[in-house]
Amino acid sequence: MSFKRLNNDDFVISSDAVQSTAWSTGQPSLSEFYTSSVQAAGSSGNYYLSIYQTSSTLESSAVQFDIAYADVDGFGSEYYDPGLTAYTPSSTTYGQYRTMILEDENSNFFFGTDTNTLTGSNFWVLSVERSRYKEKLFPETFNLTLSGSGIGYLHLTNTSVDSKVQTFLGSSKVYQVVSGSNGSAIAGGGYVANSGSYGLFFPTLGTVLLNPHAISQSIHIEATRSADLPNGTNQATLYTSISGGAAFTLNSQETISSDYIFIRAKNSEFNYSENPSFISGSTGEVIYSSFINSPQTYITTVGMYNDANELLAVAKLSRPLLKDFTKESLVRVKLDF
């Protein structure tokens, strides 16, 4: 075994953005949606409704995304305590996303350029399961169809293609959710008069906030803001609309960094074998004269060591590589992380 110290110019780092479907079906569009009665009836069901790609009783079932409902005044869900009417699961959810996104517990949401607090006082949340979207969601692939109350469908996307300037809420990149497809709004901007956009899309958070006011004006799907409403009512309303639309397209995106290491064997290097069977045990001489005048070796493995002589990585060649004084070899090792 022979060693050679690597130099700085032997290393090259490359990064590539890789897309894949966000859904465990392996398909870019999710057309069937299922819930779990156990999850909905459990304590977590007070806050969100988990959506599966198949029946939750099947072994292959997995959560794809969750639906939650948030209300700044605590409407649309049950009181924790009848004596404290401002505190409900919906108010807790609103506070959670306000702290996470706006990074200010005294701020409120608004949609589009409309700063009327009424349009940001409540919203639905689509939270993609963390394992589904890896590093972030790929904005241009977001397409969601909602089914209305007997008056057709609403096709939603975001403004990722139309946006010329990156916009942030807090430290999170955000796009407006509008009527359109594949990151572009329909003619007219895709907004709703007096209600702003249909929501907000946060690719790095894997989260979509949907504006009930805009949606209700378009397809009459409304979030109920009644006081002390049974938990899960508004989540079920949006689930019915998504299930009826039968089309939720979304891809994930991640950056894979690759470290390329170039192992160079010059014509004068690595030509002699260190196998003990080539050396006489009594005299220490090379047994075979051909290995004195015309040595040959076969490179099969490249090992990378640190300065403490600890083996860090091993690269196996697809076939042995013949090496002698008339040949130079270059082995490129790729490490993904």
N, C-alpha and C positions, 0 to 999 in steps of 0.2 A: 504494500500500500504506500503510495507516494502522496506528498502534500505540496500545495502551492498556495501562497497567500494571495487573496483577491485584492484588487485595487478599486478605488472609487469609480473609475470609468468602466468597471465590470458590472455595475448596477444601474438599472433603469426602472423607474416607477411609472406605471400607466394606470389610468382610471377610466372605466367604461360604465355608462348608464345602461342598465338592463331592465327591460319591462317583462312583466308576467301578469296573468290574470289574477285578480284579487280574490276570486271565488274558488273554493275547494273542488268545484265541479270540473275545473280545468277549462271552462268555457268563459269567454269574455263577458257574456251576458247571463244574468240570473233571471230565469223566467218562472220558477216555482218557489214558493215561500211557505214555510211551515213554522209553527210556534210550539212551545212545550207547555202543556197545562200545568205541569209540576212547577216549572219556573215561574209562570204567570201567577200561580197561587201562593208561591213562596214569598219570603220577605223582599227579595230582589225585584219581584213583580210590582211592588209599590213604586219603584223608581224607573224601571225600564222593561221592555219586552224584547226577548232575544229571538232572532229570526234565523232559521236553519235552512239548508238547501234541500233537505229531505226530512222525512218523519223523524222526530227527535228520539223515537224508540229504536231506530235502526242503528247498527254498529257504525256505519259510515257517516252518521249525522255529525255536523259541526256548526257552531255558531258562526254566521257570516257577518252580521251586524246587529246592533241594538237600536231600538226606538225608545226615546225618552221624551218627556214633555216638561217644559220649564215655564214658570210664570213668576214675574217679579212680585206680584201681590199674593202668591200662594193659591190662586184660584185653580180649579180644574183637578183637584185631588183632595184627599181627606185630611182633616186636621190631625196633627199629632196629639193635640190636647184641645178640647172645645174651648178651654179658657184662654188659649193662645192662638187666635184665629189667623194670624199672619204666617204661621209656621206649618208647612205641609211638605210632602215630597217634591212638589213642583217648585216651591220656593227654594228648597235645598239645591235642586238641580240648577236653577237659575244662578244661584250664588256660586255653585261649583264652576260653571262655565264662565261666569263673569270674572272670577278670580284667575282661572286658567288662561283665558284669552285676553281679556281687557287688562288684566293685571292690576285692577283697581276696583275694590269692592264698593265704591261709591259711584261708579259709572254704569250706564245702561247701554244696551245694544240698539242699533238702528240699522235699517236695511236700505241699500242704495245710498242716495244723497239726501234722503228724507230723514231729518232729525226729529220728526214728531215722535215723542216717546211712546205713543200708542202703538206704533208699528213694531216696536222692539220690546214691548212689555211681556210678550210670550212668544214661544217658538217651539217647534219640534226639533229633536236632535237625532240625526243618523250617525251613529258611532261605529265605524268599521272595526271589526275584531282585530286586535293588535297583530296577531300572527298572519292576518290576511294581507296587510299592506306593507310589510317589511319596513323600508326606510321612509317612504312617503307614497301618497297616491299620485298617479299620473293624471294631471288635470284635464287634458284634452280628451280623455276617454270617458269622462263622466257624462252619462246619459241616463236619466230617470223618467219613466212614464208613470203618471198618476191617473187613476180612473176617477171620473166625476160622477155625480149623482144623476145619471141618465142623460148627460149632456156632452159626452165625449171624453177626450183625454187631454192631458197637459204634459207636454214634452219639455223637460228641464235639462239644462246643461249649465256651464259656467262661462265666464268671460275670459278664459285663459288665452284664447287666440286673439280676441279683440283688444285685450288690455295692452296698452303701449307702455305703461308705467307700473312697476311693481308696487302693490299696496300692502300695508301691514296693519294689523290690529294688535297692539302690544308688540310682541316680538314674533308673531306668527303671520306668515304670508297668507293673504286672503283674496279670493275672487268672488264676485257677485254671482248668485245663481239666477239665471234668466230663462226665458222661454227661447228654445233653440236647440242646436245639436252640435256635438263635437267641438265644444269650446267657443262657438260663435252664436250670437243672439239672432233672432229673427229680425226682419226689417222693423224699424221703430225702436229698437233697443231692448225689447224683451222684458220691460218693466211694466208695472201696473200703476195706473194713475192713483195718486193719494195713498199708495201702500208701499211704494219703493220696489225693490227687487224681490224675487221669490226666496231669497235666503243668502247665506254666506257659505263658501266652500274653503276649507282649510286643509291643503294637501299634506302638510307635515304633521298635522294632528290626526289625520284620518277621520275628520269630523265634518258634517254638513249640518248647518242650522237652516230650517225651513220656516218661512214667514207665513203663519196661518191667515193673516189678513189678505195677502196677495192671492194665496191659493183659493180662499173662499170666494173671492170676487171672480175668479176664472172658472172654477169647476164646482163651486158650492160645497166644498169639503171644509168643514169648520171645526175648530178646536173649541170645546165648550168651556167657558170661563165661569161656570157656576161655582159657588162656594161649597165646600165640603162634598165634592163630587167623588164617587167611588174611584179608588186608585186604578189606573190602567185604562180608563175610559178613552182618553185622548190618544194614548198609544195604539189602542185597538182601531180607532178611526183611521189613523194614518196607515196602519198595517193593511186594512181592507182596501184602501186606495192603491197602495203599492202592489198588493197581490192582484188586484183587478187590472192594473196596468201591465203586469207580467213582463217587464223589461227594465232591468237595472244593470247597466254596463259600467264596468270600472276595472282599470288595471292598476297594478302597483309598480313602483319603480325603486331601484336601489343602485347605488354606485359600488361597483366591485373594483377594488384596487389590486393590481397585479405587480409583483416585484419580479422583474426579469434579471437573472444572473447569468452572465456569459462566462463559461468555463473554457479557457483557451489552453490547448496543449500544443506547444511549438514543436518543430521537427526534432529538436534535441531533447525533448522532455518525455517522460513516461514510456520509454522504450524498453526498459529492463524490468523483469519480473522480480518481485521480492519473495516469491514462493520458496520456502525452504527446500523443496524437493529439487530445485535447480542448483543447489550449492552442496558441495561435498562436506559431510559432517566432520571429517577428519582433517582435511586440508584447508577448507574454506574456499576452494576454487570452484569456478563454474564447471559443472559436469559436462555440459554439451557445448562444444566449440562453436557451433552455429550461433549460439546466443552471445558469443563474444564479438564476432565480426559482423553478424547480421541479425541483431536481436529483433524480436517481434512480441508484441503484447496485444491483448484484446481488452478494451475498456468496456465494462459492463455496468458499472455503478459509479455515481458521483455522490460523495458524502460531504456535507458542509459542517464545519466545526468552528467553535469559538476559540478564543485565545487560551481557554482552560482545557483545550483538547476534548471538549464535550460535543458529541454528535447532536446536531440540531435538526438536520433534515437529510433525507436520502432521496435521490432521483435514480430510477432504473431506466436504462436505455431499452428501446424496443428490440434491439438485436446487438450482439457484440460488435464493437467498433475496432477494426484492425489498425494498429499503430506501429510505425517504425520510423527510421531516420528520414525517409522520403515523404512522410505525410505529416500534415498538421491538422488538428481537429478543433472544432468549435461546438460545444454543447450548450444549448440555451435551456436554462431551468426556469420554470414559471411557478411562482408562489402566489396563490390567491388568498386574500384575507379581507 
